[in-house]
Amino acid sequence: MKIRILSWNVRGANDKEKRQVIKSVIKSNKVDVVCLQETKIKEMSMGIVRSLGVGRFLEWRAINSRGAAGGVLVFWDNRLIQLLEVEEGMFTVSCRFKNCEDGLRWVFIGVYGPVNSRDREAFWEELGSIKGLWSDPWCVGGDFNAIRYPEERSRGRGLSTSMRRFTEVVEDLELRDYPL
């Protein structure tokens, strides 16, 4: 069974017209699991989720924004995927799923990493803790607000301490960083 996942930093989903664009992309790509970061929504509701999602068979979990920043929303088609467990952290929404068709159990983690560097270690620890919860295969989607290579930055320069640390975390957690 192939699950289609969309992860998108929407930079705000408060605007009705923007939500219509998001919904259109989800619908045209026939997405099964959606992770939106930087929703900037202080209190997520079923009404907002329905304005973004396609169909009646939606389930969701979210962490609300803090002020005008952050927020992560994960939602899915519950005819295809059953939620087994969920963990909501400061920077992550972690869902342990079971595919309805083939019974495969897996974990999806939606992330919106901290913008300021002083909170990064707490973020890395949160990810490590989640990895330790479940032994199922996992997929992490989102915006880490960190880069690994100088060429990902507009100014180019050399490797910084934070880049080295992010690379170390990716390797320690056995993640694969797919190029965009």
C-alpha positions as CSV (number, residue, x, y, z in Angstrom):
1,M,0.0,0.0,0.0
2,K,1.4,3.4,-1.0
3,I,0.7,6.3,1.3
4,R,1.0,9.8,-0.2
5,I,2.4,12.3,2.3
6,L,2.5,16.0,1.9
7,S,4.7,18.2,4.2
8,W,4.4,21.9,3.6
9,N,5.5,25.0,5.5
10,V,2.5,27.1,4.7
11,R,3.7,30.3,6.6
12,G,0.2,30.9,7.9
13,A,-3.1,29.2,7.3
14,N,-5.4,31.9,8.9
15,D,-6.5,33.3,5.5
16,K,-9.5,31.6,3.9
17,E,-8.2,32.0,0.4
18,K,-4.8,30.5,1.3
19,R,-6.7,27.5,2.8
20,Q,-8.5,27.0,-0.5
21,V,-5.1,26.9,-2.3
22,I,-3.8,24.4,0.2
23,K,-6.9,22.3,-0.1
24,S,-6.6,22.4,-3.9
25,V,-3.0,21.1,-3.8
26,I,-4.0,18.3,-1.4
27,K,-7.0,17.3,-3.6
28,S,-5.1,17.4,-6.9
29,N,-2.2,15.2,-5.5
30,K,-4.6,12.8,-3.8
31,V,-2.7,13.1,-0.5
32,D,-3.4,10.6,2.4
33,V,-1.4,12.2,5.2
34,V,-0.8,16.0,5.4
35,C,1.6,17.8,7.7
36,L,1.4,21.6,7.7
37,Q,4.0,23.6,9.5
38,E,4.0,27.2,10.7
39,T,0.2,27.3,10.6
40,K,0.2,30.4,12.9
41,I,-3.1,29.2,14.3
42,K,-3.5,29.6,18.0
43,E,-6.3,27.2,18.4
44,M,-6.8,24.5,15.8
45,S,-10.4,23.3,15.3
46,M,-12.2,20.7,13.2
47,G,-13.7,23.6,11.1
48,I,-10.3,24.7,10.1
49,V,-9.1,21.2,9.4
50,R,-12.2,20.6,7.2
51,S,-11.5,23.8,5.3
52,L,-8.1,22.3,4.5
53,G,-8.8,18.6,4.1
54,V,-10.7,16.7,1.5
55,G,-13.6,14.4,2.5
56,R,-15.5,13.5,5.6
57,F,-13.1,10.9,6.8
58,L,-10.5,13.2,8.5
59,E,-8.7,12.8,11.8
60,W,-6.1,15.2,13.0
61,R,-3.7,16.2,15.7
62,A,-2.0,19.6,16.2
63,I,0.2,21.7,18.3
64,N,-1.0,25.3,18.3
65,S,1.1,28.3,17.4
66,R,2.8,30.3,20.2
67,G,1.8,33.8,19.4
68,A,2.2,34.5,15.7
69,A,4.8,31.8,15.2
70,G,4.8,28.0,14.8
71,G,2.1,25.5,14.8
72,V,2.0,22.0,13.3
73,L,-1.1,20.2,11.9
74,V,-1.1,16.6,10.9
75,F,-4.3,15.1,9.4
76,W,-5.1,12.0,7.5
77,D,-7.8,9.9,5.8
78,N,-9.0,7.5,8.5
79,R,-10.4,5.0,5.9
80,L,-6.8,4.3,5.0
81,I,-4.9,4.8,8.2
82,Q,-5.8,4.1,11.8
83,L,-4.3,6.1,14.6
84,L,-2.8,3.9,17.3
85,E,-1.0,6.4,19.6
86,V,-0.1,10.1,19.5
87,E,2.4,12.2,21.3
88,E,2.4,16.0,21.1
89,G,5.5,17.8,22.1
90,M,6.8,21.4,22.0
91,F,8.0,21.1,18.4
92,T,6.4,17.8,17.1
93,V,3.2,15.9,16.5
94,S,4.0,12.2,16.5
95,C,1.4,9.7,15.3
96,R,1.8,5.9,15.4
97,F,-0.4,4.5,12.6
98,K,-1.6,1.2,11.2
99,N,-2.5,0.9,7.5
100,C,-6.0,-0.4,7.2
101,E,-5.2,-2.4,4.0
102,D,-2.0,-4.3,5.0
103,G,-1.7,-3.8,8.7
104,L,1.7,-2.1,8.6
105,R,2.5,-0.1,11.7
106,W,4.5,3.0,11.2
107,V,5.2,6.4,12.8
108,F,4.9,9.9,11.2
109,I,6.4,12.9,13.0
110,G,5.5,16.4,11.9
111,V,8.0,18.9,13.1
112,Y,8.5,22.7,13.2
113,G,11.9,23.3,14.7
114,P,12.7,26.3,16.8
115,V,13.9,29.4,15.1
116,N,16.2,30.4,17.9
117,S,19.3,28.4,18.5
118,R,18.9,28.2,22.3
119,D,15.9,25.9,21.9
120,R,17.5,23.5,19.4
121,E,19.0,21.1,21.9
122,A,15.5,20.6,23.5
123,F,14.2,20.0,20.0
124,W,16.9,17.4,19.3
125,E,16.2,15.7,22.6
126,E,12.4,15.6,21.8
127,L,13.1,13.9,18.5
128,G,15.4,11.3,20.2
129,S,12.8,10.6,22.9
130,I,10.2,10.0,20.2
131,K,12.5,7.5,18.4
132,G,12.8,5.6,21.6
133,L,9.0,5.3,22.1
134,W,8.3,3.0,19.2
135,S,10.3,0.5,17.2
136,D,8.2,0.9,14.0
137,P,9.6,2.5,10.9
138,W,9.3,6.2,11.0
139,C,9.0,9.2,8.7
140,V,9.8,12.7,9.8
141,G,8.4,15.6,7.8
142,G,8.5,19.3,8.4
143,D,10.7,22.3,8.8
144,F,13.7,21.8,11.1
145,N,14.6,25.5,10.8
146,A,18.2,24.3,10.5
147,I,20.5,23.5,7.6
148,R,23.2,21.0,7.1
149,Y,25.3,22.4,4.3
150,P,26.6,25.9,3.5
151,E,25.1,25.9,0.0
152,E,21.7,25.7,1.5
153,R,22.3,29.2,2.8
154,S,22.2,32.3,0.6
155,R,25.5,33.6,1.9
156,G,27.3,30.3,1.4
157,R,30.1,30.5,4.0
158,G,31.6,27.5,5.7
159,L,30.2,24.8,8.0
160,S,29.0,26.2,11.3
161,T,28.7,24.5,14.7
162,S,24.9,24.3,14.3
163,M,25.2,22.7,10.9
164,R,27.6,20.1,12.3
165,R,25.2,19.4,15.2
166,F,22.2,19.0,12.9
167,T,24.2,16.5,10.8
168,E,25.2,14.6,14.0
169,V,21.5,14.4,15.0
170,V,20.4,13.2,11.5
171,E,23.1,10.5,11.7
172,D,22.3,9.5,15.3
173,L,18.6,9.2,14.6
174,E,19.4,7.3,11.4
175,L,17.4,9.8,9.3
176,R,17.8,10.3,5.5
177,D,17.9,13.9,4.4
178,Y,16.4,13.9,0.9
179,P,17.4,16.8,-1.3
180,L,14.6,19.1,-2.4
